[in-house]
Amino acid sequence: MMHGFLAVFSRELRAYFVSPLAWVILTFFLLVQGYVFSLIVGFLTDPRAVAGPTPFEIFFGGIFLWLTLVFVTPVITMRLISEERRSGTIEALMTAPVTAVQVVLAKFFAAFVFYAFLWLPTLAYPALLSRDTSVDWGPILAGYLGVLGIGGMFLSVGIFGSSFSKNQIVSAVVTFGCLMLLLFLPWAGSLTQDPQTGELLGYMNLLDHMDELGQGIVDSRRLVYYLTTAALFLFLSSRALEAKKWR
Amino acid sequence: MIEARGLTRRYGDFAAVRDVSFSVADGEILGILGPNGAGKTTTIRMITGFLPPTAGGVWINGKSLREDPLAARRQLGYLPESVALYPEMRLEEYLAYRARLAGLGRGEAKGAIDRAVDSCLLGEKRRQVIGQLSKGYRQRVALAAAILHGPQVLVLDEPTVGLDPKQIIAIRELIRDLGRERTLLLSTHILPEVEQLCQRVLIIDRGRLVAEGTPEELRAQSASATEVRIAFEGEVPDAGDALGAVDGVDAVLPGDGHLRLRCASGADPRAEIFRLAVERGWVLVELSQRRASLEDVFVRLTRGQGTTQDPDGAAAELDNSHGTPGDEGSEALGPNDTGPGPEDPVDRSGGAAEER
């Protein structure tokens, strides 16, 4: 039963690396991350800087991480189902002996591998720093764990967004909207009067999660939150793909 | 073996297909005809499992598409109406992807790809990127992908659209070969193609099955029976009266340089006419019988009921389909298919009938 998954996964992954959009994303992603990291390092090496955070606490906990995630993940996923529906290739795909779940999972993992590939070169930053100073790898790995976990969750939302429309732009905007909710609703939750709602939303506060991970604090409940949310959106996507396959 | 029972598809209040049932046996080629918007593609999409029916069901070799979708789809090869491929892939890579998707192992896939590439005449383009291929080639790539895994049941929606005459002959030959052992469902706009390839025909109009049978049976249903066309050397002023008296001739209609004799159903007065001509010393330069064509049947059955309300509209639509580039081949095919345009269906239908 793996043949369908593998066929779609490898085709999808290959499609990323031959598409110009992917290389544009990669270029800008690295430009932005590189610039941000150099700013952080520059700021921290200033003799007048207050002692305290490590560069990676700022790198993983800062606003640039969220800007990147919220803009980059919809662009990575917008094509996945929309394009099959627009071009009509979905007809051959969904009449082949594969299930909707296999198709969705294959597309998700292809997107995830591409996303991980985007981050791969940023491992050079701690490596560079480690030549001149001592680097604590624990928090860095925790940070990457968060980047992959939250990124995977965002990508699953992206596939869900992509299953809504034949139009990639619409898909990206729907995804962007969902991500904004996922990101800022819990944050706004700190304003609520109701203590229980506030506590619940507090658990879902991704901004706090990344702050903690950047400091090396790994809370398994958070990983469970990412995994279950991703599973939920992937399940919804497969239902949407089945229900709308006639369009 | 395809079995469709009571297929119905509703979009809100509108029923695109209503209670369509039929079956296709192994070794049979069944053609689906119908004006644009009649529900052909909707029917085909339900047969292939792309579109779940509102009511009714489909069985592919006894496997229900609803109960056992993967097993049913494994037996199925499908060429969709809109040929959609991934433009960034090479032809070979695409076929390898489709082979894998269909569940072929690496070893099996290689042989299957070679065979499909050969039978769809794609040899010289194997390494080409699909986005750079012409429409005719892409059509054949999609066909190759449909037959790749050797499915027992094939559903082809307009397989010869966009091909040049030579390719059309080759692809029809391929379809005929495939149809010998497999179950083949074919949708097409090209009526001569139906007459050449299909053992049985369904005519769908406004979502309903309006006729079913062999092309022969359908022709027999046609109201306009047979017609004999006759032409003489020089002027023969008294021919009309004399011919009108021949047994089986109902009416004599003057034509441009010839006469058309409308005959009673089943009557063949040609031998009698020949004897009469010899007796009177007329020099015959033409004496031919024209049987009702599928086109007549089609126009009559779907007249005033299709998407266009007036009968001329229906006829015009058919004529149009003969004028599309994809159809050029069919005009240039048989020996009798070369000359006549759509306004002269006489020779064409005769030719198509002979070829069958």
Contacts between the chains, C-beta under 8 A, distances in Angstrom:
chain1	res1	chain2	res2	distance
A	3	B	100	5.7
A	3	B	101	7.1
A	3	B	103	5.0
A	4	B	101	6.0
A	4	B	103	7.6
A	6	B	100	6.7
A	7	B	97	5.7
A	7	B	100	3.8
A	7	B	101	4.3
A	8	B	101	7.2
A	10	B	97	7.8
A	11	B	86	7.2
A	11	B	89	7.5
A	11	B	97	5.0
A	14	B	89	7.9
A	15	B	86	7.0
A	15	B	88	6.1
A	18	B	88	5.0
A	19	B	88	6.9
A	87	B	84	4.8
A	87	B	86	8.0
A	88	B	80	6.7
A	88	B	82	4.3
A	88	B	83	7.9
A	88	B	84	3.3
A	89	B	84	4.4
A	89	B	85	6.7
A	89	B	86	6.2
A	90	B	84	7.9
A	91	B	45	7.7
A	91	B	50	5.5
A	91	B	78	7.6
A	91	B	80	4.4
A	91	B	82	7.3
A	91	B	84	6.6
A	92	B	78	6.9
A	92	B	80	6.4
A	92	B	84	7.0
A	92	B	98	7.3
A	92	B	142	7.7
A	92	B	145	6.8
A	93	B	101	7.4
A	94	B	49	7.9
A	94	B	50	5.9
A	95	B	48	4.7
A	95	B	49	5.6
A	95	B	50	5.2
A	95	B	73	5.9
A	95	B	76	6.7
A	95	B	78	5.0
A	96	B	73	6.4
A	96	B	98	7.6
A	96	B	101	4.5
A	96	B	102	6.0
A	97	B	70	4.6
A	97	B	71	7.8
A	97	B	73	4.5
A	97	B	74	4.4
A	97	B	101	7.8
A	97	B	102	6.5
A	97	B	103	5.9
A	98	B	70	7.7
A	98	B	101	6.3
A	99	B	70	7.1
A	245	B	50	6.2
A	245	B	51	7.4
A	246	B	45	6.8
A	246	B	50	6.7
A	246	B	51	4.1
A	246	B	52	7.0
